[in-house]
Amino acid sequence: MTAHHHDEVITIPRDEYEALRAEVRRLRRELGRQQAMRATMDNAAHPGEMRTFTRDELAAEWGIGG
């Protein structure tokens, strides 16, 4: 890890930071849904090879949960 120089440090308001974090979570969920839909469509093309996921596995894949 490198030390930060004073001219490299920025500050942003807490509400803007929280809004950015919320947007990242939303985008991760959207990406997870797209990946799940793609996997579902791929599995529909190959019946009998379908994989099921637990709730915890899906949450981990989508980057949500505790």
N, C-alpha and C positions, 0 to 999 in steps of 0.2 A: 504494500500500500504506500502511496506517495503522499507527502505532506501537501496540503493545499496552500497556495499562495493567496494572499488577500484579494488580488484582482481576479481570481478564479471562482470566488465564492459569491453566490447570489442568494437573495432571500425572496420568498414569495408569501403572500398572505395565506394564512391557514385555510380559509375557505376555498381559495383557488387550488391549494394542494389537495384538499379533500375531494374537490370536484375532479381533479386529474386522476386521483386514485380510483374514484368511482367509475370514471370512463375506462380506465384500464381493466377493471373487473368486468364491466359490461362487454368490452371487446373480447376478453378471454372467454366469457360465456358464449358469445356469438360464434367465436371460432370453434369452441367445443361442440356447439350444436351443428355447425357446418360439417365438422369432422364426423360426428355421429351420424348425420344424415348421409354423408358420402359412404360411410362404412355400411350403413343399412342398405343403401342402394346396391353396393357391391355384393353384399350378402344375399340380396334378393336375386341377383343374377346367378348365384351359386347355392341353391337350396341344399340344406343338409350340413353346410359348413358355418352356420350362424353361431356367433359367439354372444353369450349373454354376460352382462356386467352387473356387479353389485352396486348399490348406491354409493358405497365408499369408493369403489374404483372409478365410477363416473365423476364423483366430486373431485377426486385427486387429478383425474385427467383434465377436468375443466378448470382446475385451479381454484376451486371454491371449497368451503367447509372449514372445519376446525382442525 
